[in-house]
């Protein structure tokens, strides 16, 4: 079984290491994008949770 992973970061607090998963950057967001940019986070997570193969 595989579980999709979507990492969401803000451009003001980017990742400092490489990862093997998709990364979505939210412009202007800092350390806690779900608090400061909830609609953008929801859009990225909604796309990541769409059924695979449809």
C-alpha positions, 0 to 999 in steps of 0.5 A: 500500500502506498500513501500519497504525500504532499509537502507544503511550505511557505517561500519565507520558510523553505525546506533546507534539505531535499526530499523524495516527495512533491513539494508545493510552495506557497508564496508569502507564507512562513512557518505555518501556512495552514494558519496564514494561507488556509485556502492555498493549503486546502487547494494543494492538499485537495489536489494531492488527495484526488483518486489516483488513476482517475 
